[in-house]
C-alpha cells in the first residue's frame, strides 16, 4: 500500500466501522477535515462542502445502511468521490439508478466489499481451477457451447450482534457473497432463470439462484451458534473450498487495508483524468457489480418478504 498521501476526507457515520476506516486511512496520510455521526451533523457537513467552506477530496460513508441512499446520492450530485460501506443501497431500483447517475456525472463511487480483498479470494483467483472456470463460462455465453454447470455454495454465519440491525440478513450478510459471485462470474453468464427461497427470517436466509449454467446457493445466519465463512465451488468433478475467515486470526485488518489501497489507486487515476475528454472509468466495474448484487438480493427482500410465491422465474 502506498505509504503516504495528502488527501483530505470527510466521514459520515462515526460508529465502529467508520472509526476503523478513519484510523486506517489516517495511517496512510489521509486528513479528516469533517466528521458527522447524526443526520443533523451530516446535513450541516454537506452544506459546508456545498458552500466551499470545506473542500474534501473524498467522503467515507459508514452510516447505517438505510441512510446510504441519501448520502450516496448527495455525493454523486456534488461530484464528490465516495467510498461507501456495503450495501450501496437497500433498493434494487435505486441501485440501478445509481449505476446510470454515477456514470453520467462521472463520479467515483466505490463500495466497501472488503471480501473481494480476502487473501483466500486473491489466492483462488490465481489458480488453474479459477481460470478454467472463467474460460468455461466465456465459452458458454460467447460461443453458446454447452458446458458443465458451475456450482457455488456460500455459507456465512456468526453469533448475535446488535450491529447492523437496521437491515435484514440478506442486506447485512448475504450481500457479501452475492458480490463475490459477481466478481467471479461475468454478468453475461448470469442469465437469471429462477430463485428459490428455502428459508427466510430477519436473521437467516437460505436461497438458491439458478443462472442456467451457474447455480449459486446462499446460507446466511447472524444468530447462529457457530462462525463460518466459506465458499464451495464445484465444476466437472472438481471442487474447492475457500475459508474466508481464516486470515482474521492473524491479520484482521488485511482485507480492509487492501480495500483502501484499491480505492486510493482508483482515486489517483480519477483525479488525473477527471478533466480529460475521455476520462478513465476503471472503477466502474466494481461499482456495477455492487449495484447488481443489490438487485439480486432485493428479489428476496422485496418479493419473498411480501409473501409472494416461493419460486419466481425470469421473464
Secondary structure, DSSP 8 states (H G I E B T S, - for coil): --S----EEEEE--SHHHHHHHHHHHHTT-EEEEEE-SHHHHHHHHHHHHTTS---SEEEE-S-GGGHHHHHHHHHHTT--EEEES-S-S-HHHHHHHHHHHHHHT--EEEE-GGGG-HHHHHHTTSHHHHHHHHHHHHHHHH------EEEEEEEE----STTTTS-HIIIIIHHHHHHHHHHS-GGG----EEEEEEE-SSEEEEEEE-SSEEEEEEEESS-SS-EEEEEEEETTEEEEEETTTTHHHHTTHHHHHHHHHHHHHHHHHHHHTTSTT---TTHHHHHHHHHHHHHHHIIIIIGGGT--SEEE--
